[in-house]
Amino acid sequence: MTRKQTHKMVPIAEAASRVSNRAFRRYGFSQREIISRWPDIVGPALADCSLPERLTFPRDEKRGGSLYIRLQGSMAPEVQHFESVIIERINGYYGYQAVDRLVYRHGPVPIRRRKTQRAMPKLTDSQQKELEQQLEGVTNPELYKALYNLGREVLFVKKPEKTKTRHRFTRRGMGSQVTE
């Protein structure tokens, strides 16, 4: 007898990690997080001008590897001054002596987008009172703060800007509407 296969739903992060892990292993990254966590490991100033390319290990070993880093412009001398600190941070991230040396390559580094925080919306007094009344029963201060911020976003509705229309003269006299 053959068993029926049941297709369970798999979280997309798990499916994507299986696919991306193969691609990252090709370049020597056993864990893909070093690329995504690069700004946390080396700091935002160095992350803006550098990018890890691959990690190679000596044959049959998983320690004492060489990390190839792409650097932008003339940053190599400056990064060389911080080499011991960078290696220490990388090994601290991995939890063992994964990297012994850094190899620098010059090349373009993609620009990282920085996360910008937008200003919290201002509520009118009536909206603020309404929100506080709805949250009266919440006793946990962290939950209250989170719900208050969510409610602030929901209650604050931006009104769409009206587009100005004007009539333009045409040869036939009918006029056409033009939005500005």
C-alpha positions as CSV (number, residue, x, y, z in Angstrom):
1,M,0.0,0.0,0.0
2,T,1.2,3.5,-0.7
3,R,0.8,6.2,1.8
4,K,-0.8,9.4,1.0
5,Q,1.5,12.4,1.0
6,T,0.3,15.2,3.1
7,H,1.5,18.6,2.1
8,K,1.9,20.8,5.1
9,M,2.3,24.5,4.9
10,V,5.9,25.5,5.5
11,P,6.9,29.0,6.6
12,I,8.3,31.0,3.8
13,A,11.4,31.9,5.8
14,E,12.3,28.2,6.2
15,A,11.8,27.5,2.5
16,A,13.9,30.5,1.5
17,S,16.7,29.6,3.9
18,R,17.0,26.2,2.4
19,V,17.4,27.7,-1.1
20,S,19.7,30.5,0.0
21,N,21.9,28.3,2.2
22,R,23.0,26.4,-0.9
23,A,23.9,29.6,-2.7
24,F,25.8,30.9,0.3
25,R,27.7,27.7,0.9
26,R,29.0,28.0,-2.6
27,Y,30.9,31.1,-1.5
28,G,32.0,29.5,1.8
29,F,29.4,31.0,4.1
30,S,28.2,28.2,6.2
31,Q,25.8,30.6,7.8
32,R,24.2,33.3,5.7
33,E,23.7,35.6,8.7
34,I,27.2,37.1,8.5
35,I,26.1,39.0,5.4
36,S,22.8,40.1,6.7
37,R,24.3,40.9,10.1
38,W,27.4,42.6,8.7
39,P,26.5,46.1,10.0
40,D,25.9,44.7,13.5
41,I,29.2,42.8,13.5
42,V,31.6,45.6,12.2
43,G,29.5,48.7,12.9
44,P,27.6,50.9,10.5
45,A,30.6,53.0,9.5
46,L,32.6,50.1,8.2
47,A,29.6,48.3,6.8
48,D,28.8,51.2,4.5
49,C,32.2,50.8,2.7
50,S,32.7,47.0,3.0
51,L,31.0,43.8,2.1
52,P,32.1,40.2,2.9
53,E,32.5,38.2,-0.3
54,R,33.4,34.7,0.7
55,L,34.9,32.7,3.6
56,T,37.5,30.0,2.8
57,F,39.0,27.4,5.2
58,P,42.1,25.2,4.9
59,R,41.4,21.7,3.6
60,D,39.5,19.5,6.1
61,E,39.3,22.2,8.7
62,K,36.6,24.6,9.9
63,R,38.9,27.0,11.8
64,G,41.4,29.5,10.8
65,G,39.7,30.7,7.6
66,S,40.3,33.7,5.3
67,L,37.4,36.2,4.9
68,Y,37.5,38.0,1.6
69,I,36.1,41.5,1.9
70,R,35.3,43.9,-0.9
71,L,36.2,47.5,0.0
72,Q,35.2,50.7,-1.5
73,G,37.7,53.4,-2.6
74,S,40.7,53.9,-0.4
75,M,39.3,52.3,2.7
76,A,41.8,49.4,2.7
77,P,44.5,51.2,4.9
78,E,41.9,52.3,7.4
79,V,40.3,48.8,7.6
80,Q,43.8,47.3,8.1
81,H,44.2,49.4,11.2
82,F,41.0,47.8,12.6
83,E,41.8,44.2,11.3
84,S,42.4,42.7,14.7
85,V,39.1,44.2,16.1
86,I,37.1,43.1,13.0
87,I,38.5,39.5,13.3
88,E,37.7,39.5,17.0
89,R,34.1,40.6,16.3
90,I,33.6,38.0,13.6
91,N,34.9,35.2,15.7
92,G,32.8,36.5,18.6
93,Y,29.8,36.3,16.3
94,Y,30.6,32.7,15.2
95,G,31.5,31.6,18.7
96,Y,34.8,30.0,17.7
97,Q,38.1,30.9,15.9
98,A,36.5,30.9,12.4
99,V,38.6,33.7,10.8
100,D,42.4,34.1,11.0
101,R,43.0,36.7,8.4
102,L,41.2,39.2,6.1
103,V,41.8,39.5,2.4
104,Y,40.9,42.8,0.8
105,R,39.6,43.4,-2.7
106,H,38.8,46.8,-4.2
107,G,35.4,47.2,-5.8
108,P,32.1,48.8,-5.7
109,V,30.0,48.2,-2.6
110,P,26.2,48.5,-2.9
111,I,24.7,51.4,-1.0
112,R,22.8,50.3,2.1
113,R,19.5,51.9,2.9
114,R,19.3,53.2,6.4
115,K,16.1,52.7,8.4
116,T,14.5,56.1,9.0
117,Q,12.0,56.6,11.7
118,R,9.1,58.8,10.7
119,A,7.4,61.1,13.1
120,M,4.5,59.8,15.1
121,P,1.2,61.2,14.0
122,K,-0.4,63.9,16.1
123,L,-3.9,63.2,17.3
124,T,-6.6,65.7,18.1
125,D,-7.8,65.9,21.7
126,S,-11.0,64.1,20.9
127,Q,-9.1,61.3,19.1
128,Q,-6.7,61.0,22.0
129,K,-9.5,60.8,24.6
130,E,-11.3,58.1,22.5
131,L,-8.1,56.1,22.3
132,E,-7.5,56.3,26.0
133,Q,-11.0,55.2,26.8
134,Q,-10.7,52.2,24.6
135,L,-7.4,51.2,26.4
136,E,-8.7,51.7,30.0
137,G,-8.7,48.0,30.8
138,V,-5.1,47.3,29.8
139,T,-2.9,47.0,32.8
140,N,0.4,45.9,31.3
141,P,2.4,49.1,30.6
142,E,4.3,47.6,27.6
143,L,1.2,46.3,26.0
144,Y,-0.6,49.6,26.7
145,K,2.3,51.5,24.9
146,A,2.2,49.2,21.9
147,L,-1.6,49.3,21.6
148,Y,-1.5,53.1,22.0
149,N,1.0,53.5,19.2
150,L,-1.0,51.2,17.0
151,G,-4.2,53.1,17.8
152,R,-2.5,56.3,17.0
153,E,-1.5,55.1,13.6
154,V,-5.0,53.7,12.9
155,L,-6.9,56.8,14.1
156,F,-4.6,59.3,12.2
157,V,-5.9,59.2,8.7
158,K,-4.3,61.5,6.1
159,K,-6.8,63.1,3.8
160,P,-5.8,62.7,0.2
161,E,-4.8,65.9,-1.5
162,K,-7.3,67.3,-4.0
163,T,-6.0,67.5,-7.5
164,K,-6.7,70.8,-9.2
165,T,-8.4,70.5,-12.6
166,R,-8.6,73.2,-15.1
167,H,-10.2,73.4,-18.5
168,R,-8.0,74.0,-21.4
169,F,-9.3,75.6,-24.6
170,T,-9.4,73.4,-27.6
171,R,-10.2,74.1,-31.2
172,R,-13.7,72.6,-31.0
173,G,-14.6,74.6,-28.0
174,M,-15.3,71.7,-25.7
175,G,-12.3,72.1,-23.4
176,S,-10.4,69.2,-21.9
177,Q,-9.7,68.6,-18.2
178,V,-6.0,68.7,-17.2
179,T,-5.0,67.6,-13.7
180,E,-2.1,69.3,-12.1
